[in-house]
Amino acid sequence: MKQNIIGIQQVGVGIPDVQKAWTYYRKHFGMDIPIFQESAEAKLMTPYTGGKVHSRSAVLAINIKGGSGLEIWQFTSRKTEAANFEIQLGDLGIMITKIKAQDVNLAYMHLKNNAAMIIGDLHQLPDHSPCFYVKDEFGAIFQVVQGKDWFRNGEHVTGGVSGAVIGVSDIEKSMKFYGELLGYDHVLYDQTAVFDDYKNLPGGNHKMRRVLLTKKIENSGNFSKLLGTSNIELIQVLDRSPRKMFENRFWGDLGFIHLCFDVYNMKELEKNFADHGYPFTVDSSTSFDMGEAAGHFSYIEDPDGTLIEFVETYRIPILKKIGWYLDLSKRNRTKTLPDWMLSTLKFNRMKG
């Protein structure tokens, strides 16, 4: 399958207070550059919002040091609902978002000193690299891991998002989906155990198979240097039956709601996935307009129903105060934008 998937653009997180959550992510993870801030109706998402159009407020924020973003998402037409059961590791969906750091030990001390809710102590992943876990004010769990590449220097101790941990029911089937179709085709580790670094997380005392995937060859694209390399970690619990994290709930409710990829040539992508049995379930057809950003988005479901979003970006703001936007519609999508051009995103930085 021809790859036109650049890498992870962002992870969506549903929360009940977008501004409070964004303040937290700015303070602790340096996600202080908004790509868009918008309040509107999510008209195309009715397949996942009970067949009704609901309103929402959202911010897509990044860290200029590099990495993917967080789309912070809040219902404004209804109350954000939590699961009516305790979500555990191995349940089906996105359980954890990975945040990269240049120095994991330094990040640990910084977050601890700034009253972040650290879960347990410093640990080692199966590949012996350091990690630790932190929970935000709304219960979302983040894993801070060692970063390998950086776009530019910055004052923050972490960069942006570098991946996600996804619970699956059949890891072999999911490896084909994420490997053959999404291009995460290189196995960094594949182990089965009761893992020490999971012991303080909900359900972490169960036996699991755990596979960390990355790309053998990173694709080039307009934002590839900013987004950097990324990983997808699949986990399958082996001694209990998992539940769907969003069982009887809507997309946009509490938790990690989707994994989004930066792509080009959406029409070709649509055909490729349909040919492999994964048709688009949502498609903005030609474009979306977030007021400050514009592009084309679509959704598919992974083998367990976890939502995967694709975005082909047409326009992003550089300096909103004077109406300066970067128009990508006529650029070669396979070529990386110059560093100076990507660096202009810092002009929109929000402090505090």
The 8 nearest C-alpha neighbors of each residue, nearest first, counted from 0:
[[1, 2, 180, 271, 179, 182, 272, 181],
 [2, 0, 3, 271, 268, 180, 267, 4],
 [3, 1, 4, 0, 182, 181, 180, 218],
 [4, 2, 263, 262, 5, 1, 264, 268],
 [3, 5, 262, 2, 6, 261, 260, 181],
 [6, 4, 218, 261, 262, 220, 3, 223],
 [7, 5, 260, 261, 4, 8, 229, 226],
 [6, 8, 260, 9, 259, 261, 67, 229],
 [7, 9, 260, 261, 67, 259, 68, 6],
 [10, 8, 68, 67, 69, 259, 7, 70],
 [9, 11, 258, 69, 259, 257, 70, 12],
 [10, 12, 70, 257, 256, 255, 69, 71],
 [13, 11, 255, 71, 256, 254, 72, 70],
 [12, 14, 253, 251, 72, 252, 254, 73],
 [13, 15, 253, 73, 16, 72, 12, 17],
 [14, 16, 79, 73, 17, 74, 13, 253],
 [17, 15, 19, 18, 14, 20, 73, 72],
 [18, 16, 20, 19, 73, 21, 71, 72],
 [17, 19, 21, 20, 16, 22, 23, 58],
 [20, 18, 22, 16, 21, 17, 23, 15],
 [21, 19, 23, 17, 22, 18, 16, 24],
 [20, 22, 24, 18, 23, 19, 25, 17],
 [23, 21, 25, 19, 20, 24, 18, 26],
 [22, 24, 20, 26, 21, 25, 27, 19],
 [25, 23, 21, 28, 27, 26, 22, 30],
 [26, 24, 29, 30, 31, 22, 23, 28],
 [27, 25, 23, 24, 29, 28, 22, 351],
 [26, 28, 24, 25, 29, 23, 110, 115],
 [29, 27, 24, 30, 25, 157, 26, 158],
 [30, 28, 25, 31, 62, 155, 26, 27],
 [31, 29, 25, 62, 61, 60, 28, 24],
 [30, 32, 25, 349, 29, 348, 60, 62],
 [33, 31, 348, 61, 60, 347, 30, 349],
 [34, 32, 60, 35, 59, 31, 61, 58],
 [35, 33, 59, 60, 32, 315, 316, 292],
 [34, 36, 33, 291, 59, 58, 292, 37],
 [37, 35, 58, 57, 33, 59, 34, 38],
 [36, 38, 57, 56, 289, 35, 39, 58],
 [39, 37, 56, 55, 57, 36, 40, 54],
 [40, 38, 54, 55, 37, 41, 56, 289],
 [39, 41, 54, 42, 53, 55, 52, 38],
 [42, 40, 44, 43, 53, 54, 52, 39],
 [43, 41, 52, 40, 44, 45, 53, 51],
 [42, 44, 45, 41, 281, 283, 282, 46],
 [43, 45, 46, 47, 42, 41, 48, 281],
 [44, 46, 50, 48, 47, 51, 43, 52],
 [47, 45, 44, 50, 48, 49, 43, 280],
 [48, 46, 45, 250, 44, 249, 49, 50],
 [49, 47, 45, 249, 50, 46, 51, 250],
 [48, 50, 51, 47, 45, 46, 249, 52],
 [49, 51, 45, 48, 46, 52, 47, 44],
 [52, 50, 45, 49, 48, 53, 42, 46],
 [53, 51, 42, 45, 41, 40, 54, 50],
 [54, 52, 40, 76, 41, 51, 55, 42],
 [55, 53, 40, 76, 75, 39, 41, 74],
 [54, 56, 74, 75, 73, 38, 39, 40],
 [55, 57, 38, 73, 37, 72, 74, 75],
 [58, 56, 72, 71, 37, 36, 73, 38],
 [57, 59, 36, 71, 70, 35, 60, 33],
 [58, 60, 70, 34, 35, 33, 69, 71],
 [59, 61, 33, 32, 30, 68, 69, 34],
 [62, 60, 68, 30, 32, 31, 159, 63],
 [61, 63, 30, 159, 64, 29, 158, 65],
 [62, 64, 65, 61, 345, 151, 153, 150],
 [65, 63, 151, 150, 158, 62, 152, 153],
 [66, 64, 150, 225, 63, 149, 158, 226],
 [65, 67, 159, 226, 160, 227, 161, 158],
 [66, 68, 160, 226, 8, 9, 159, 7],
 [69, 67, 9, 61, 60, 160, 159, 8],
 [68, 70, 10, 9, 60, 59, 11, 71],
 [69, 71, 59, 11, 58, 10, 72, 12],
 [70, 72, 58, 12, 57, 69, 17, 11],
 [71, 73, 57, 13, 12, 56, 70, 14],
 [74, 72, 56, 14, 55, 15, 17, 13],
 [73, 75, 55, 76, 77, 54, 79, 56],
 [74, 76, 55, 54, 77, 73, 56, 78],
 [77, 75, 54, 74, 53, 55, 78, 40],
 [78, 76, 75, 74, 79, 53, 54, 80],
 [77, 79, 80, 74, 76, 15, 75, 252],
 [78, 80, 252, 15, 74, 253, 77, 14],
 [81, 79, 252, 253, 78, 82, 248, 249],
 [80, 82, 253, 83, 252, 79, 254, 248],
 [81, 83, 84, 80, 245, 85, 244, 86],
 [84, 82, 81, 85, 80, 86, 246, 247],
 [85, 83, 82, 86, 81, 244, 87, 242],
 [84, 86, 87, 83, 82, 201, 202, 244],
 [87, 85, 84, 244, 90, 88, 201, 82],
 [88, 86, 202, 201, 90, 89, 85, 203],
 [89, 87, 202, 90, 203, 201, 94, 166],
 [88, 90, 166, 236, 235, 234, 241, 87],
 [91, 89, 241, 242, 166, 88, 87, 243],
 [92, 90, 166, 243, 167, 244, 242, 89],
 [91, 93, 166, 305, 165, 244, 94, 90],
 [94, 92, 165, 255, 164, 95, 166, 163],
 [93, 95, 164, 165, 92, 88, 166, 255],
 [96, 94, 164, 140, 141, 163, 93, 97],
 [97, 95, 163, 141, 162, 142, 164, 98],
 [96, 98, 142, 162, 161, 163, 160, 141],
 [99, 97, 160, 143, 161, 159, 142, 144],
 [98, 100, 146, 144, 158, 145, 143, 161],
 [101, 99, 157, 146, 145, 102, 103, 158],
 [100, 102, 146, 145, 103, 157, 99, 156],
 [101, 103, 105, 100, 104, 106, 145, 156],
 [102, 104, 106, 105, 100, 145, 107, 101],
 [105, 103, 107, 106, 102, 108, 121, 129],
 [106, 104, 108, 102, 107, 103, 109, 156],
 [105, 107, 103, 109, 104, 108, 156, 110],
 [106, 108, 104, 105, 110, 109, 111, 103],
 [109, 107, 111, 105, 106, 110, 112, 104],
 [110, 108, 106, 112, 111, 107, 105, 113],
 [111, 109, 113, 115, 107, 112, 108, 106],
 [110, 112, 108, 114, 113, 109, 115, 107],
 [111, 113, 109, 110, 114, 108, 115, 107],
 [114, 112, 110, 111, 115, 109, 27, 108],
 [113, 115, 111, 112, 116, 110, 117, 109],
 [114, 116, 110, 111, 113, 117, 133, 135],
 [117, 115, 134, 133, 118, 114, 135, 111],
 [116, 118, 133, 115, 132, 119, 134, 111],
 [119, 117, 132, 133, 116, 199, 120, 134],
 [118, 120, 199, 117, 121, 132, 131, 198],
 [121, 119, 122, 131, 118, 117, 132, 196],
 [120, 122, 131, 130, 129, 119, 123, 107],
 [123, 121, 130, 196, 129, 131, 120, 124],
 [122, 124, 129, 127, 128, 130, 125, 196],
 [123, 125, 127, 126, 128, 129, 130, 122],
 [124, 126, 127, 123, 188, 190, 128, 194],
 [125, 127, 124, 128, 188, 123, 187, 129],
 [128, 126, 123, 124, 125, 129, 122, 130],
 [127, 129, 123, 124, 126, 130, 145, 125],
 [130, 128, 123, 122, 124, 144, 127, 103],
 [131, 129, 144, 122, 143, 123, 121, 103],
 [130, 132, 121, 143, 142, 122, 120, 133],
 [133, 131, 142, 118, 141, 117, 143, 140],
 [132, 134, 117, 141, 118, 116, 140, 142],
 [133, 135, 140, 116, 139, 138, 141, 117],
 [136, 134, 138, 139, 137, 140, 133, 116],
 [137, 135, 138, 134, 20, 139, 23, 116],
 [138, 136, 135, 139, 14, 134, 253, 20],
 [137, 139, 135, 134, 136, 140, 254, 253],
 [140, 138, 135, 134, 137, 254, 141, 95],
 [141, 139, 134, 95, 133, 138, 135, 96],
 [142, 140, 96, 133, 95, 132, 97, 134],
 [141, 143, 132, 97, 131, 98, 96, 144],
 [142, 144, 98, 130, 131, 99, 97, 132],
 [145, 143, 130, 99, 100, 98, 142, 146],
 [144, 146, 100, 99, 103, 101, 129, 147],
 [147, 145, 99, 100, 101, 148, 144, 149],
 [146, 148, 145, 149, 101, 228, 99, 227],
 [149, 147, 146, 227, 150, 228, 65, 66],
 [150, 148, 65, 151, 64, 227, 147, 152],
 [149, 151, 65, 64, 225, 224, 148, 152],
 [152, 150, 64, 149, 153, 63, 65, 342],
 [153, 151, 64, 154, 150, 149, 63, 155],
 [154, 152, 155, 64, 151, 63, 156, 158],
 [153, 155, 156, 152, 29, 64, 157, 63],
 [154, 156, 157, 153, 29, 158, 28, 64],
 [155, 157, 106, 100, 154, 158, 105, 101],
 [158, 156, 100, 155, 28, 99, 106, 159],
 [157, 159, 64, 99, 65, 100, 62, 66],
 [158, 160, 66, 62, 67, 98, 65, 68],
 [159, 161, 98, 67, 66, 97, 68, 162],
 [162, 160, 229, 97, 98, 66, 99, 67],
 [163, 161, 230, 97, 229, 231, 160, 96],
 [162, 164, 96, 231, 97, 95, 232, 165],
 [163, 165, 232, 95, 94, 93, 233, 231],
 [166, 164, 93, 233, 92, 94, 232, 234],
 [165, 167, 91, 89, 234, 92, 90, 235],
 [168, 166, 91, 235, 169, 170, 234, 165],
 [167, 169, 235, 170, 303, 91, 166, 241],
 [170, 168, 172, 171, 167, 173, 235, 302],
 [169, 171, 173, 172, 174, 167, 235, 168],
 [172, 170, 174, 173, 169, 175, 176, 168],
 [173, 171, 175, 170, 174, 169, 176, 302],
 [172, 174, 176, 170, 175, 171, 177, 169],
 [175, 173, 171, 177, 178, 176, 172, 170],
 [174, 176, 178, 179, 173, 172, 177, 171],
 [175, 177, 173, 180, 174, 178, 179, 172],
 [178, 176, 181, 174, 183, 175, 180, 173],
 [179, 177, 184, 183, 182, 175, 174, 176],
 [178, 180, 175, 182, 176, 181, 177, 184],
 [179, 181, 176, 182, 177, 178, 0, 175],
 [182, 180, 177, 178, 183, 179, 176, 4],
 [181, 183, 178, 184, 179, 180, 214, 177],
 [184, 182, 178, 214, 213, 212, 177, 181],
 [183, 185, 178, 182, 214, 213, 179, 215],
 [184, 186, 213, 215, 212, 214, 183, 187],
 [187, 185, 212, 188, 211, 184, 213, 210],
 [188, 186, 211, 212, 185, 213, 189, 210],
 [189, 187, 211, 186, 210, 190, 126, 125],
 [188, 190, 210, 209, 211, 186, 191, 187],
 [191, 189, 209, 208, 188, 192, 210, 125],
 [190, 192, 208, 207, 209, 206, 189, 193],
 [193, 191, 206, 194, 207, 190, 208, 209],
 [192, 194, 206, 205, 204, 207, 195, 191],
 [195, 193, 197, 192, 196, 198, 203, 204],
 [194, 196, 198, 197, 193, 122, 123, 203],
 [195, 197, 122, 194, 198, 123, 124, 199],
 [198, 196, 203, 200, 195, 194, 199, 204],
 [197, 199, 203, 195, 200, 204, 196, 194],
 [200, 198, 197, 119, 203, 118, 201, 196],
 [199, 201, 203, 197, 198, 202, 88, 118],
 [202, 200, 87, 203, 88, 199, 86, 85],
 [203, 201, 87, 88, 204, 205, 200, 89],
 [202, 204, 197, 198, 200, 201, 205, 88],
 [203, 205, 202, 198, 193, 206, 197, 194],
 [206, 204, 203, 193, 202, 207, 238, 236],
 [207, 205, 193, 192, 237, 236, 238, 204],
 [208, 206, 236, 237, 235, 191, 192, 209],
 [207, 209, 191, 235, 234, 190, 236, 192],
 [208, 210, 234, 190, 189, 233, 191, 207],
 [211, 209, 189, 233, 232, 188, 212, 234],
 [210, 212, 232, 187, 188, 186, 231, 233],
 [213, 211, 186, 231, 185, 230, 183, 187],
 [212, 214, 183, 230, 185, 184, 229, 231],
 [215, 213, 183, 216, 184, 185, 217, 182],
 [216, 214, 185, 184, 217, 213, 183, 182],
 [215, 217, 214, 218, 182, 213, 185, 184],
 [218, 216, 214, 219, 215, 228, 5, 6],
 [219, 217, 5, 216, 220, 223, 4, 6],
 [218, 220, 333, 223, 334, 335, 5, 217],
 [219, 221, 333, 334, 335, 223, 332, 222],
 [220, 222, 335, 336, 334, 332, 223, 333],
 [223, 221, 225, 220, 224, 226, 335, 336],
 [222, 224, 220, 226, 225, 219, 227, 221],
 [225, 223, 227, 226, 222, 150, 335, 65],
 [224, 226, 65, 222, 150, 223, 227, 66],
 [227, 225, 66, 67, 223, 224, 65, 222],
 [228, 226, 224, 225, 66, 223, 148, 229],
 [227, 229, 226, 161, 217, 148, 230, 6],
 [228, 230, 161, 162, 213, 227, 7, 6],
 [231, 229, 162, 213, 212, 161, 232, 211],
 [230, 232, 212, 163, 162, 211, 164, 233],
 [231, 233, 211, 164, 210, 212, 165, 163],
 [232, 234, 165, 210, 209, 164, 166, 211],
 [235, 233, 209, 166, 208, 89, 167, 165],
 [234, 236, 208, 89, 167, 207, 168, 166],
 [235, 237, 207, 89, 206, 238, 239, 234],
 [238, 236, 207, 206, 239, 235, 208, 205],
 [237, 239, 236, 206, 205, 240, 207, 241],
 [240, 238, 237, 241, 236, 205, 206, 89],
 [239, 241, 242, 238, 236, 237, 90, 168],
 [242, 240, 90, 89, 239, 91, 243, 236],
 [243, 241, 90, 91, 244, 240, 246, 86],
 [244, 242, 91, 246, 245, 90, 92, 241],
 [243, 245, 246, 91, 92, 242, 90, 86],
 [246, 244, 248, 243, 247, 249, 82, 250],
 [245, 247, 243, 248, 244, 242, 82, 249],
 [248, 246, 245, 249, 82, 243, 244, 83],
 [249, 247, 245, 246, 252, 250, 80, 82],
 [250, 248, 48, 252, 47, 251, 245, 49],
 [249, 251, 47, 252, 256, 48, 248, 245],
 [252, 250, 13, 249, 256, 72, 253, 73],
 [251, 253, 79, 13, 80, 249, 250, 254],
 [254, 252, 13, 81, 14, 80, 79, 251],
 [253, 255, 13, 12, 256, 139, 252, 14],
 [256, 254, 12, 11, 93, 257, 13, 10],
 [255, 257, 11, 12, 250, 254, 251, 13],
 [258, 256, 306, 11, 307, 10, 255, 259],
 [257, 259, 10, 307, 308, 11, 9, 306],
 [258, 260, 308, 9, 8, 309, 307, 7],
 [261, 259, 7, 8, 309, 6, 262, 308],
 [260, 262, 8, 310, 5, 6, 7, 4],
 [263, 261, 4, 311, 5, 3, 310, 260],
 [262, 264, 311, 3, 265, 332, 4, 261],
 [265, 263, 266, 267, 268, 3, 262, 311],
 [266, 264, 268, 267, 263, 269, 311, 262],
 [267, 265, 269, 268, 264, 270, 271, 263],
 [266, 268, 270, 269, 265, 264, 271, 3],
 [267, 269, 265, 271, 266, 270, 272, 264],
 [268, 270, 266, 267, 272, 271, 265, 273],
 [269, 271, 273, 267, 268, 272, 274, 266],
 [272, 270, 268, 274, 269, 273, 267, 275],
 [271, 273, 277, 275, 274, 269, 270, 278],
 [272, 274, 278, 277, 276, 270, 275, 271],
 [275, 273, 271, 272, 276, 270, 277, 278],
 [276, 274, 272, 273, 277, 271, 278, 180],
 [275, 277, 273, 274, 278, 272, 271, 279],
 [276, 278, 273, 272, 275, 299, 279, 300],
 [279, 277, 273, 272, 276, 280, 299, 269],
 [278, 280, 299, 281, 298, 297, 282, 269],
 [279, 281, 299, 298, 278, 282, 297, 300],
 [282, 280, 298, 297, 279, 43, 283, 44],
 [283, 281, 297, 284, 296, 279, 298, 280],
 [282, 284, 296, 286, 285, 295, 297, 287],
 [285, 283, 282, 286, 295, 296, 297, 287],
 [284, 286, 283, 295, 287, 294, 282, 296],
 [287, 285, 295, 294, 283, 284, 288, 293],
 [286, 288, 294, 293, 295, 283, 289, 296],
 [289, 287, 293, 290, 292, 286, 294, 291],
 [288, 290, 292, 291, 293, 37, 287, 35],
 [291, 289, 288, 292, 37, 293, 35, 36],
 [292, 290, 289, 35, 316, 315, 293, 36],
 [293, 291, 315, 289, 314, 290, 35, 288],
 [294, 292, 288, 314, 313, 287, 289, 312],
 [293, 295, 312, 313, 286, 287, 311, 296],
 [294, 296, 286, 311, 287, 310, 285, 283],
 [295, 297, 310, 309, 283, 282, 311, 294],
 [296, 298, 282, 281, 309, 308, 283, 279],
 [299, 297, 308, 281, 279, 307, 280, 309],
 [298, 300, 279, 307, 280, 306, 278, 277],
 [301, 299, 304, 306, 305, 307, 302, 298],
 [300, 302, 304, 305, 303, 306, 299, 307],
 [303, 301, 304, 173, 300, 172, 305, 176],
 [304, 302, 301, 305, 167, 91, 168, 300],
 [303, 305, 300, 301, 302, 306, 92, 91],
 [306, 304, 92, 301, 300, 303, 307, 257],
 [305, 307, 300, 257, 299, 304, 308, 301],
 [308, 306, 258, 299, 298, 257, 300, 259],
 [307, 309, 259, 298, 297, 258, 260, 306],
 [310, 308, 260, 297, 296, 259, 261, 298],
 [311, 309, 296, 261, 295, 262, 312, 260],
 [310, 312, 295, 262, 263, 294, 261, 296],
 [313, 311, 294, 314, 310, 293, 295, 327],
 [314, 312, 294, 327, 328, 293, 326, 311],
 [313, 315, 326, 293, 292, 325, 327, 312],
 [314, 316, 292, 325, 324, 291, 317, 34],
 [317, 315, 324, 319, 318, 291, 325, 323],
 [318, 316, 324, 344, 323, 343, 319, 325],
 [319, 317, 323, 320, 316, 321, 346, 322],
 [318, 320, 322, 321, 316, 323, 317, 324],
 [321, 319, 318, 322, 323, 347, 317, 316],
 [322, 320, 319, 323, 318, 324, 317, 316],
 [321, 323, 319, 320, 318, 324, 316, 317],
 [324, 322, 318, 317, 321, 319, 316, 325],
 [325, 323, 316, 317, 315, 326, 322, 314],
 [324, 326, 315, 314, 316, 327, 317, 323],
 [327, 325, 314, 328, 313, 324, 315, 329],
 [328, 326, 313, 330, 329, 314, 325, 312],
 [327, 329, 313, 326, 330, 314, 312, 331],
 [330, 328, 327, 331, 326, 332, 313, 314],
 [329, 331, 327, 328, 332, 326, 334, 221],
 [330, 332, 333, 334, 329, 221, 327, 220],
 [333, 331, 220, 334, 221, 330, 263, 335],
 [332, 334, 220, 331, 219, 221, 335, 263],
 [335, 333, 220, 221, 332, 331, 219, 336],
 [334, 336, 221, 220, 219, 222, 223, 337],
 [335, 337, 221, 334, 338, 222, 340, 341],
 [338, 336, 340, 339, 335, 341, 221, 342],
 [337, 339, 341, 340, 342, 336, 224, 150],
 [340, 338, 342, 337, 341, 343, 336, 344],
 [339, 341, 337, 342, 338, 343, 336, 344],
 [340, 342, 338, 343, 339, 344, 337, 336],
 [343, 341, 339, 344, 340, 345, 338, 63],
 [344, 342, 345, 341, 340, 346, 317, 339],
 [343, 345, 342, 346, 317, 341, 347, 32],
 [346, 344, 348, 343, 347, 342, 32, 63],
 [345, 347, 344, 348, 343, 318, 317, 32],
 [348, 346, 345, 32, 344, 318, 349, 33],
 [349, 347, 32, 345, 31, 346, 350, 33],
 [350, 348, 31, 32, 347, 351, 33, 25],
 [351, 349, 348, 31, 25, 26, 32, 22],
 [350, 349, 26, 22, 25, 31, 23, 348]]
